[in-house]
Amino acid sequence: MNIEFIVWNFSGKVGEIGNFSVNCYGLLFAAGLALAGYWIYNRFIEEGMTEKDFELFLIWSFICMFLGCRLCHCLFYQWNYFSNHPLEIFLPFKISSEGWNFIGYRGLASHGGAVGMVVAMLIFMAKTHRDLWKVMDIVAIGACLAGAFIRLGNLMNSEIVGLPTQLPWGFVFTAVDNQPRHPAQLYESLFYIAEFSAAALLFKKYRYSSKLRPGAYFGVVVAVMFTFRLLIENVKEVQESFEKEMMFDMGQILSVPFIVVGVVIFLLKILQKKGRK
């Protein structure tokens, strides 16, 4: 049977401004954060929070999410390199004998971003005394939307590719090789859109009635998201060579604590609801 696979030869670049390249990844990353932020802002207002609250949350979430993403990648994926180039952890330059070459931040790990967002919400709670669980519910749902766009950005960059496949929807990422592969980035993006849609619909319909206690949405969204992340790794190429010798890759190992925490929080909130009847 003759199968015509999808040939993906998009460079990811959409233009240049001076010496800087404008690429789809950056645009989609920004779009995802903007749409998630818009959804979170509206839910904050509905829960009685102010624009000042949202601005404070935005500042801390950006700082903590970036640091979390960057540190997680450097510590767990490329520590052998960054332990010898510590300045490059925080600076968007590759430093060599030839000088400083601007390369941006190549290497951001979503697990670290999730931890960073939790830290940001704890800081936000300490400064505003808002209900932490309600904030965590809202942010977790919005994060699904951001994750969907970020994975589309990975698709545009032909990165985080899947394993070889003969399925008719396989992508040939010409920047990688000429083998048809699972479009793992697209799988993740579509799943996160579906998760966001389902969670946002439930939140709109039930909010905090007798059905669910604050924190339950956070628990189930995190557990479902990282369970899918654990499973989807089975059709992905490993990101670093050292992972080839491991039974479970780093993405799977880092997903397990999130699944456990999500399930525990969800169950505790369900038990809390029943105990108050």
Rosetta blueprint (number, residue, H / E / L):
1 M L
2 N L
3 I L
4 E L
5 F L
6 I E
7 V E
8 W E
9 N L
10 F L
11 S L
12 G L
13 K E
14 V E
15 G E
16 E E
17 I E
18 G L
19 N L
20 F E
21 S E
22 V E
23 N E
24 C H
25 Y H
26 G H
27 L H
28 L H
29 F H
30 A H
31 A H
32 G H
33 L H
34 A H
35 L H
36 A H
37 G H
38 Y H
39 W H
40 I H
41 Y H
42 N H
43 R H
44 F H
45 I H
46 E H
47 E L
48 G L
49 M L
50 T L
51 E H
52 K H
53 D H
54 F H
55 E H
56 L H
57 F H
58 L H
59 I H
60 W H
61 S H
62 F H
63 I H
64 C H
65 M H
66 F H
67 L H
68 G H
69 C H
70 R H
71 L H
72 C H
73 H H
74 C H
75 L H
76 F H
77 Y L
78 Q L
79 W H
80 N H
81 Y H
82 F H
83 S L
84 N L
85 H L
86 P L
87 L H
88 E H
89 I H
90 F H
91 L L
92 P L
93 F E
94 K E
95 I E
96 S E
97 S L
98 E L
99 G E
100 W E
101 N E
102 F E
103 I L
104 G L
105 Y L
106 R L
107 G L
108 L L
109 A L
110 S H
111 H H
112 G H
113 G H
114 A H
115 V H
116 G H
117 M H
118 V H
119 V H
120 A H
121 M H
122 L H
123 I H
124 F H
125 M H
126 A H
127 K H
128 T H
129 H L
130 R L
131 D L
132 L H
133 W H
134 K H
135 V H
136 M H
137 D H
138 I H
139 V H
140 A H
141 I H
142 G H
143 A H
144 C H
145 L H
146 A H
147 G H
148 A H
149 F H
150 I H
151 R H
152 L H
153 G H
154 N H
155 L H
156 M H
157 N L
158 S L
159 E L
160 I L
161 V L
162 G E
163 L L
164 P E
165 T L
166 Q L
167 L L
168 P L
169 W L
170 G L
171 F E
172 V E
173 F E
174 T L
175 A L
176 V L
177 D L
178 N L
179 Q L
180 P E
181 R E
182 H L
183 P L
184 A H
185 Q H
186 L H
187 Y H
188 E H
189 S H
190 L H
191 F H
192 Y H
193 I H
194 A H
195 E H
196 F H
197 S H
198 A H
199 A H
200 A H
201 L H
202 L H
203 F H
204 K H
205 K H
206 Y H
207 R L
208 Y L
209 S L
210 S L
211 K L
212 L L
213 R L
214 P L
215 G L
216 A H
217 Y H
218 F H
219 G H
220 V H
221 V H
222 V H
223 A H
224 V H
225 M H
226 F H
227 T H
228 F H
229 R H
230 L H
231 L H
232 I H
233 E H
234 N H
235 V H
236 K E
237 E L
238 V L
239 Q L
240 E L
241 S H
242 F H
243 E H
244 K H
245 E H
246 M L
247 M L
248 F L
249 D L
250 M H
251 G H
252 Q H
253 I H
254 L H
255 S H
256 V H
257 P H
258 F H
259 I H
260 V H
261 V H
262 G H
263 V H
264 V H
265 I H
266 F H
267 L H
268 L H
269 K H
270 I H
271 L H
272 Q H
273 K H
274 K H
275 G H
276 R L
277 K L
